[in-house]
Amino acid sequence: MSTPRYSPREIEPKWQDLWESTGLYRSVEDPEREKFYCLEMFPYPSGDLHMGHMRNYAIGDAYARFLRMKGFNVLYPMGYDAFGLPAENAAITRKVDPGQWTRSSIERMKHVQRRMGLSYDWNRTLATCEPEYYRWNQWIFLKFMEKGLAYRKSAPVNWCPSCQTVLANEQVEGGGCWRCHTTVLKKDLKQWFFKITAYADELLEDLERLDDWPERVKVMQKNWIGRSVGAEIDFKVTGSDQMISTFTTRPDTVFGITYMVLAAEHSLVELLVHGTDRAEAVMAFVEEAKEKTLIERTDETLEKKGIDTGRTFVNPATGEEFPIYVADYVVMEYGTGAVMGVPAHDQRDFEFARKYGLPVRVVIQDPTLSLREETMAEAYVEDGTMVNSGPFDGRPNREAMPDFINYMEDNGWGRGAVGYRLRDWLISRQRYWGTPIPIIYCDRCGEVPVPEEDLPVLLPTDVQFSGEGNPLATSKTFLEVSCPVCREPARRETDTMDTFIDSSWYPFRYTDPSYDKAPFDQAKAAYWMPVDQYIGGIEHAILHLLYARFFTKGLRDLGLTDADEPFRRLLTQGMVIKDGAKMSKSMGNVVPAEEMMERYGADTARVFILFASPPEKELEWSDQGVEGSYRFLNRVFRLVMENLSLFSAEPERAVEDDENSRSLIRLRHKTVKKVSEDIERRFQFNTAISAIMELVNEIQRFIAGNGLNGAGGAGAAAEAIRATILLIAPFAPHLAEELWEATGHHKSIFLQQWPTFDPELAVSEMVQMVVQVNGKVRARFEAPPDTTREVLQDAALAIPRVREMTEGKEVLKVVVVPGRLVSIVIR
């Protein structure tokens, strides 16, 4: 008889076609069943998928398939985050339409995802570049505007000269653009913002409710929001009605302020020096500071530079006048753009003061030694006793802080306040391939929202892609419009929305992607939301995940959902590494997904990705590992196909006299228990697959060792093989379907119930321990094989006969050999 041949090229298309033609993975709301919404972060349609991308999908698909077999009503959709600069750059360099380029890329990606056998509900597919999606971006923008959550203001913004667009703070990485890494500059422009700061406290507090999020992600968001409790203090500019407000977490040091520093971008700088002999030098310094990156300006290891404006302010605590400087280390992104200088108690202020000859005044004394301003070599930043602080002298500084805030409030120059590192979300982008902002500018009426009935504002096609400026500004048909209010000639907003808006609410849209009366059907969203398991990269911890949380709370306050959070559980999968670097096209180390599937099949690629490393850890690519996964699936295929006759045997029955069969039955139950718990509780697919491999090995040994000749042996082997097929189904779905059919089943394996286990049979098998005293066997006892040496020693010494022999004697040595022996030597 010829050896059965495992042929993924024949098996996999067969089952993919059947799944699609039968609509096996379509999701329908069913109040009688427990729902589970499983979702991966949707991809940007670059068109070319490699095995780094596929790891994300393999994790989500294995989990969704497992949950279906567990009886859950699973929603598992896929879509495409389709707006963005790559398509626009393609239009510039290749002279192709961005829409055509994007849709072509989507089709190539879909082809690969289908070939991988991913169990998406393809009826729910969406692409954010389609008008039926982005019209709701515009609708939400208008609703946010009505609520005061969307507004326009002039502000210094992050400008990428290469991409010719504004970047949000979160999109500046290491001083460079997050996409092209060009050094980011500062530029003053009128821009649209979303008021994410209105939800700062809720975004921070609700992190405590996200028990199933990685702690690392929660810490990153907490630090980005950056809530600080302190005080806001007003300082009067000498000889002027102008006031400078600062936020500080150390109001206990106000008596030690000896200078003030403004950011180069602060609106008061030009006003303060206008018409003075310092104006030219100060404004030159301002331009120099603006050219530095945010990282350079806030790097504490670099020397700080400043310039005296020639103006002074009054310290309200002492009545003294001190100079106002402009410095490069102060930025508008944090606080108010003005920082009070307390050189005795802040190291950065101390270094700045020593450099420019500014006074140092001690107001918190070190309890262990007496600080003297003229001999201090560094700032004293610890707690201590307040000195030179008027009515607060002699008090511990921390204890006095609340009273000092009351003192400021009573005297009218300060107040308790909470500050945040978080800034409002700048959403304007000077590019074409994005959602048009639905605003019209009229000389008579000002900023006019586009009426809802006129949505969507469509992207025009008569634009010029020159690589300079905003292509939308080149389209007269788009730009020139009548004002909806007065009907006079007006012009459209030419900025488009940050593409992170597209991904901030898309999980809601999946619940009914064809709904045309609102962004989503509230009843269907109420059934499915929130997402029960979200899967994606750690790089989105601040950008996408924070924005999505803000959007969910905003949609809730619009009355569209009861959900407070979009994602109940979060898994951040590790990167795929090859040749020592992250797998990426730019590194030239990609392994194309189609190439892998052509050589080995989709199931091999999936099993390797899931077996090689825990999902949250980095995965080192290994060609040998892929070969090993292929050989394992071949073994499973041959094991089943060479033993099909077993499935006509009697079911397994009591086999008290057949230790081999009993052992295989126990291993089957243990394996089902381990695989179930590793997937459901721990997301440890690698150890689950390892357990299946061990079961396969044992089945082969059982058959090769004439185990089938024992009482009930054929039934035990058949049940073990049947369990193996079911257990491997989430990881190698095509192979599992083929083998399930071969063993006489006519319905998809994914309509079967996940195998169960008997808790008594699933416990580790007991081993017999021999107890020796001075070399002679004195007792025996049973213990689980994983029992520690300490527990085995205590158990042996507690046996009555052994206790009698050792009582009152000196125990010289106890040697424990786990699984075999406890040897006791007494004098």
N, C-alpha and C positions, 0 to 999 in steps of 0.2 A: 504494500500500500504506500503511495507517495506521501511525503510529508506535506501537511497543509501549508499554504503560502499566504503570508500576511501582505496584503497589497493595499496600502492607504490610497493609492491613486484610483482604485476601483471602489473601495468601501466609502470613502469620505464624500465624494459627489453624490453618491446614491442617497445617503442619509440627509445631506444638506437639502437636496431637492424635495425629499419627502417631508422634512420639517416645514419647509416653506409652503408646499402645496396643501398641507393639512392645517396650516396656521397653528401649529402646536404651541407656540410661545406667545400667542396673543393674550393680552390681559384685559379682563373685564371686572368692573367693580362688583363685589359680592359681599353684602353685609353679614352673611352667614359664615364667612371664612375669615380667618386672621390674615391681614395683609402684610406684605413685606416689600418695601420699596428699596431696591438695590441699584446703585448708580455709580458709574465712574465719571470723573471729570471729562466732559466732552472735549474732543481734540480740535486743534486748528487744522484745517484741511490742507496740509502741505502736499498730500498726494502720495508720498512715499513713506510706507510704514516699515520700521525695522523692529528687531526683537526687543529693543528697549521699550518701544511703544506697547508691544504685545503683552508685556508683563502685566501692565495695568488691566488689560482686557481679560487675560487668563484668570487673574485673581477674582475679578467680578463675576465672570461666567461660571467658574467652578462653584462659587458660593450661591449664585442664583439657582443653578441646577440642583444643588444639595437641598436648598430650601423648598423647591417645588416638590421634590421627593419626600420631604418632611410634611407636606400637606399645606404649606402656605400658599396664599394667592399672591404671586410675585409679579411686581412691575419692574421690568428691566429694559429700559429704552436706550437708544443711541441717537445722538445728533451731532451737529458740527458748529463750532464757534467760528463763523465763516467771514466776519469782517476783520480787517487788519491790514497792516502795511505791506506784508509780502505780496499780496495780490496787486496792490497799487504799484509797488516796485516792479512787478512783472509787467504791468501796463507801460511803465516808463522805459524799461530796458528791452522788452521783447515786443512792444507795440501790440499787446493783446488786451482785450476787454477784461477788466478785473472780474466781472461776473462770470464770463465764460471760463476764465482760468480757474476760478474757485469751484464752479460746478463740475468742471472736468476733474479737478483734484478730489472732490467728494466722491465721484463715481469710482475713481481708482481706489480710494480708501475703502469704500463699501465692498468692492470686489474682494479685497484682501480680508476684510473682517468676516465676510460671508464664508470665504474659503477656510477661515480658521474655525468655523463652526460655532460662532458666538450666538447665544440663544436670545438675541434681542427681539423685542416686539417691533419689527420694522415698520409697522403701520403708524407708529408714533414718531417716526423720524422727523427732525426739524433741522433747518439751517437758518442761522440768525441773519443771513444776508437777504432773506426773502421778505418782500413787503408784508406778507401776512404775519410775520414775526415782528419786524422792527416798527410796524405801526403802533404796537403796544409799548415799545420803548418810548415812543413819542407821547402816547396817552399817559403813561406813568409819569413822564417828565412834567406834563401839564398839571396832573393831579398833585405832584410834589410841589409845583410852583404855587398852586392854590393854597397848599398847607404851609407855605413859607419854607419848604425844604429845598427849593431850587431858586437860586438868585444869581445876579450878575454883578461883578465888581471889578475895578481895576486893581491889579496886584502884581507883584514881582513873581514871575513864574519860571519853572524849569523849562528851558528851551533846548531841544536837540537840533543842532545846525545841520546834521546829516539827514535826519528824518523830516526836518522842517515842521516840527510839531511840538506842542506843549506836553510835558509829562507830569503826572501826579508825583507827589513826594515818594510814594511807595514804588514808583517806577524808575527812580534814580538809585542805581546800585554801584557803590564804590565810586561815586562821583560821575558815573557814566550812564548812558541810556541803557535800559534793561534789554532792549532789542539789539542795538548795533554797537553798544559800548563806547560810542563817541562821547567825549567830555561834554557835560551838560553846562550850559550858560544860564545866567539870569537875565530876564527881559520883562519889562512892564507892558502888560496887555490887559484889555478888558476881557474877562473870562466868565464862563458859567460854572457854578459850584453846586454841589449837593451838601446840605447841612448835616453831615454825619455826626458832627459834634453834639447835635441835639440829643443823640442817643449814646453819648460817651459813657455815662454812668450805667445805663442798662446793658450796653455791650460788655462792660467790664464785670458787672455783678453777675450777669447770666453765664459767664464762663464757669462759675462754680456749679452750675446745673449740668454742665456737659461732662458727665462722669466717664463717658466712653470716648473721649477725645484724648489724643496723646498729650501728656503733660507739657512736652516741649512746645507744641503748637499753642497751647493756652498761655504759656509764659511769654512766647513771642508776641501774641496779641496784647497781653497785659502790658508789656513793656512799650509796645507801640502806642497804645492809648495813653499810657504814662500819666496816670492821675497823681497829683501832688497836692497836699493840703498845706496851706500857708496863709499869706496875706498879700493884698494889693495895696501899694503905697503910692501916694501922689506927691510929686516934687515940683515946686514952683521954679520956673526959669527966672533968674534975676533980671529985673528991668523989663519984664514982659508979663502978659496975661497967660502965656502958654504954661501948660502943666505936662509933666512927664510921668506916666504911670508905669510901675514895674510890679512884677509878681516875684515873690520870694518864699522859699520854704524855711528861711531863717530870719523871721522878724526880730528875734532876740538879739541880732547883731546890728540893728539900725543905728545905734549910737556910734558904731564904728565905721559908718560910711564916710569915705573921703574923696570919692570921685564917682562919676556916672559915665557909662559907656552906651552909645547908641549903635545899632546895626547900620551898615552902609545904606541899606534900603529904607531906613526909617523916614517917614514923611516929614519929620521936623528938621532933619539935617540941613537941607537947602534953605529952609526958612530961617534957621538960627544964624547961618553965616552970610546970608544975602546982604550985599552992600558993605561987608566988612573986609578988612585987609587979609582975613584968613580964608575967604571964599574960594579963591583959585586953588590954593594948596589942599584944602579940605575936599573939594569936589574932585580933584585929581586922585586923591587917595580913595574916595568913594568908588570911582570907576575901576581902580586897580583891585580893590577888594571884591567887587562884583564879578571880576573875571576869574576869581578863584572858585574851585569847586566847593560844594557843601562839606565834603570830607576833609579837604584841606583846611577849611576855616574852623572846623570843630575838632580837628586832631590835636589832642592835648600834648602830644610830643613835639609839635612844631612851635617855633617862636611866634609870640603874638605881636602884632603891629597895631599902632594906633596913632591918632593925631588929635591935638588939642583944637577945639573949635573956637577957643577964645571966649566962650560963654560960660556962665556959672549957674548953679542951682542952689537952692537952700535945703539943707538937711532939716526937716521939720522937727526932729527930736532934739537938736542942739541949737538951731537958729544960725548955724555957720554956713558960709558959702564955700562951695567946692567946684572944681572944673568939670566941664562936660567934654568927653572925648568921643571920637568915632573909632571903632576898633574892628578888625577883620574877624575876630573870634565870636562876635555876637551876630546872630542870624534871626531873621523874622520868623523862621519856621518854629521857633521855640519861644514861649512866653510872649511878651509884648514888643520885643525888639529893643528893649532898654534893660540894662543890667546895672544894679547898684554895686559899687566897688567896695568890698570890705576886706582889704588886703591882710589884716591880721588873722583872719579866720577862713580864708579861701585861698588855696595854693595858686590857682590861676591868677586871681586878683593880686596876690602877693608878688608874683613874678612881674606882672604888668606894672605895679606900683614901683618896685625897685628899679625897673628899666627906665621909667619916665620921672623918677624923683618925686613920687606922690607920697603924702603922709600915710603912716601905718599907725593905727590906734587900737590898742588892746581893749576889748570890752567883755571878754570871757577869760578869766584867769585860770591857769593850770593849777589844780590843787596840790600838785607835787613839787612845783617850783615856781618862782616868780618870773613871769614873762616881761621882758623889756623891749620896747619897739626897736630901739637902735641896735640891739644885739641879736634880734631874731633872724635865724637862717632859713626858716620856713614857716608857713602859716600853722597856727594851732587850730585844728579842726575838731578836736574832741569836746566833750561837755565839760562844764566847770561852773565857776561862780561868776555872776555878772559884776563887772566893775565899770567905772566911768559911764554908768548908765542911769544917772539920775535917781529916781525913786526906786529903782530895781536893784541897786547895788547890794551885794551880799546874798542875793537869792540864786539858787541853782537855776541855770538857764532854761532847762526843759520844763521845770515846774512853773517858771514864771511866764512861759510863752503865751498861754491863754489870757493871762491878765494883761500882758503887753498888747495883745491884739485889742482887748477892750479899751485900753489906754489910748491907742491910735483912733479907735472909733469915737471915743468920747471927745477927742480933740479935733476930729474932723479931717484927718489927713491919711487915714488908712482904714482897712476893713479886712476881716477874715475872708478868705477866698479859696477856691479850688482851681488849680490849673491843670491843663492837659497838654501832653505832647501831640496828641491827635489834632490834625487840622482838617477843615472842610475839604471834601473831595472835589478837586478840580477836574471837570469832565470835558472841557472844550478841547477839540483837536483840530488842527489846521490841515485836514486831509479829506480825501474824497470817499474812500471805501469804508464808510461807517454810517450810522444812523443820523440823518439830518436833524439838527435841533429845530423844533417846530416854533420858531419865533420870526416875526416880521418887524422890521424897523421902519417906522413912519416918522417923517419930520414933524408932523402935527400931533400924532397920538403916542409917539414914543415906542416902547417895546410892546408889541401886540402878539398874544398867543395865537397860533393857528387854530381856528375853530375845530372842534372834535369831528364834525361831519366832513371836514376837508382832509382828514388823515387817511392814509399815510401821506406825508410829504415824500415824494419819490425822488430817488437819485436820478439826475439827468444823464443822458448818454452823449450829449454834445459838449463834451469837456475836452480840454487839452492837457495831456500828461507830459509836462516839460521837465519835471524833476525840481522845479522851483515854485515855491508858494503853494497856494491851495487851488487844486483844479476846479473846485466848485465855483470859484470866483470868475472863471473863464466862460461860464455858461450864462448867456443872457436870458435864455428861456427859464432858467432856474432863478436867477438873481432878481429879475424885474417882475414885480407882482403888485397887485392893488392891495391897499390896506383893507382888511376885513371890516374896519370900523367906519372910516370916512371915504373909502373907495378912491383915495388919491394915490398917485404912484408911490410905491414903497419898494423895499428890497428885503430879500430873505437873509437870515443868518446863514453864513457860509461855513461855520464850524460844524463838525459832526461830533457825535458823542464818543467818549472813551469806550473802547470795546469791552471793558470789564462790566459795563452796564448790561451788555447782552448776556453775560454769564451769571449775573447777580440774581436772576429770577427764573432761569430756564427750567429748573426742576418742577415749578408750578405748571409751566406750559405743557410739559410731557403728559400731564394728567388728562389733557384733551387738546392736542395740538391743532385741531381744525376748528376750534371754537371761535366764532366771529363776533360775539357780542361783548366780550371783555377779554382781558389778558388770559383768563382761564375760567373754566366752569367751577364755581365755588363749591358746589356739592361734590364734584369728583375730586377736587383738590382736598376737601375736608376728609374724604375717604383715604387718600393716598399719602398726604403730607403729614408729618415731615418725612424726609428721606430716612430710612432706617439704617442703611449702611452706605457711606460715601467713601470713595476710594480715589486717591490721587497723590500728587507729589508734595513734599514738604515745602517746595519753593512757593506754593500758593498760600502759605500760612497767614500772611498779612494781606496780600492783594485780594485775591478772589474770595477767600473764606470770610474775611472781615466785611467786605462789601456785600456778600450774600446775606450775612447776618443782619446788616443794616437794612437791606432791601426788605427782608422778611418782616422786620419790625415796622418799616414804613408801610408796607402793604397791609399789615394788620391794622394799623391806625387809619388806613383808608377804608376799613371795614370789609376787606376782600378775603381775609383768612383769620383763623383763630390761632394759627401757629406763631409761636414766639421765636423759634429757632428753625432753620432749614434742615439741619443734619443732626440726627440723634447720635449716630456712631460714626467715627472717622478713622480710616486707616490710611496712613501715609506710607506708600510703598517705597522701598529703596531703589537706587539707580542700578542699571545694568552696566557693569564695567568690562571693558575689553582692552587688552594691551595697556593696562594701568590707568585708563581714562574713561570717563563717562562715554557710553556709546552715543555718538552723534555724527551727523553728516559733516559738520565743520572739523571734527577730529579725524575724519576719514577712516573710522573703525566700525562702521555699521555692518550688521549682518542682516541683509534684506529678509523680511518675513516671507515673501514669496519664494525666495531661494531655499529657505529652510523647509517650507512645506512641499516644494517640488522634490527635494531630495529624500525627506524622511516622513512627510505627512504632518498634518496639523496636530494630531494627538501627541506625537513625539515632541514637537516644539512646546506644547502646553505642559506635558509631564516634566520635561527638563526644567522649564522656567519655574514650575511650582515646587519641584523637588530639590533644586540646587541650593536654596537658601530660604530662611523665613521671610515672609513678604515685606516686613519693615526693614530688613537688612539689605545691604548691597549684594548684588549677585554677580559673581565673576563668571564671565562667559567661558565655556569650555567645550571645544569640539568633541573631546573624548566623552564629556558628560552627555552630550546629545546622542552620541553613538550608544552609550550605555542605556539611555532611556529607550532608544529604538530596539535594542536587544531585549529589554525587559518586556516591552509590549509584544514582541515576537513570541516570547516565552508564554505570555498569557494566552495569546492566540492559539499556539500549539497545544497548550494544556487543555483548553476547552475542546478544540476541534478533534484532538486525538482521543478524547474520552466522552464523546457524545452518547455512547451506549449507556453511560452511567445514569442518564436522565430518564431512562425507562425503568430504572431500578426502584425498589421500594424506598419510601422515605426513610430517613434515619430513624432507628428505634432504640430502645434501651439496650445498651451494650456493656452490661456490667462485667462480662468476662473478657472484653476486648479492650485492653488498655490503650492500644494504638488508636483505635477509633475514639475512645473517650478523650484522649489527649488532643486529637484533631478538632473534636467538637468544642472543647474548652478554648482552644486557640481561636477558633472562629468567633466565639462569643467575645473573647478578649479583644480581638481585632475590630469587631464592629463597635465595641465600646470606645476603644481608643480613637479610631478614625472619626466617629461621631463627635466626640468631645474635642479632638484636635481641630476640627473644622468649626464647630459651633461656638465653642467657648474661647479658643485660643488663636484661631486663624493660622494654625500651624500646619499648612498643607504639606510641608516637607516631611514632617514626622508621620503624618497620616499616610502618605505614599510609601514611606519606609515600612510601616506596619503591614501594608498590603503586600509589599515585596516579601516580607517574612512569611506571611500566610501562603503565598504562592510557592515559596521554597519548601515549606512544610508539606503542602499538598503533593508536590512532586516527590519528596522523600517518602511520603506515605504510600503513594502508588508504586514507586520503584521498589519499596521494601515489602511488597506483597500485602500491604494493608487492606487491599480490596478483598482478600480471602477471609478476613475476620468477620465475625458476626456483625452485621450492620455496616461493614466497611464501605460498600458501594454507596449506600445512602449517606454516610458521613462525608465521603468525598464529593458526592454530587452537591450536597448542601454547602460545603465549603467553597466549591467552584461557583455555585450560584451566588453566594455572598460576595465573592471576589468580583464578579461582573457588576453587581450592584454598587459595590464600594468604589470601583474605579470609574464609574459612569461620570461623575462631575469633572474628572480630570482628563479622561480619554473618551469623550462621548460617542464618537463614531465607532470605535472599536467595541464599546459596550453595547451599542445598538445591534451591531452585527452578530456579536456572540449571544446576545439575548434572543435574537431571532433564531439563531442556529440551535439553541437549546429548546426550541419548541414554543416560543411565545410569539403572539401575533400583534400585540400592542407595544407601543414605544416603551422603552425602559423608563422613560421620564414620566410615565403615567403610573409607575409602580411605587409602592410604599418603600421608604428607606428601611433597610433591615433593622430588626430589633435584637436585643441581647437579653439573656437571663443574668441578672446581677450575681447570682450565686455561682454560675459557671464562668463569669467574666473576671472573677477575682484571680489573683496570681496563684498558681498551684503551690501547695505547701511542700516543703522539703524536710527530710528527716535529719535531725542533728544528733550526733553521737556525743555523749559526755564521758570523758575519761578523767579518772582521778589517779595520779601517779602512774599513768600508763595503762590502767585497766578500765575497761568499759563498765560504767556504773549505772548509766541511765540513757534514755533516748527521749527526744521531744520533737514536735513539728513546729515549723515557723515559715512565714512567707519568705521567698528567696531574696527579697530586697531588704530584709531586716538588718539593722546596723549592728556592728560588733558589740557596742555597749549594751544594747538590748538583749542580744544573744547571751552575753556573759551574765547579765543579771538574771535571765530566765534559767540558765543552767544552775546558778548558785541557789536559786529559789526552790529547786526540786527537793522534796523532803529528804530523800536518801542522801543526796549530795550535801544538803545543809547539815545533816547529822554528822557526816564524815569530816566536814570542814569546820564545824563549830568549835571554837576554842583553839583551833590550830592556826599556825601562821601560813598564809597563802603566799608562796614564793613567786608564782608566775601563773598567768592565765593566757593561753594562746587560743585565739578564735580563728577558725577557717570557715568563713560564711558558706552555708550550703552543705557543710560536711561535719565539722568537729569543734567541740570546746574541750580543750585539754587543761586540767587544773593540776598544779604541782603544789603540795603542802609539805610542811616539815613535821 
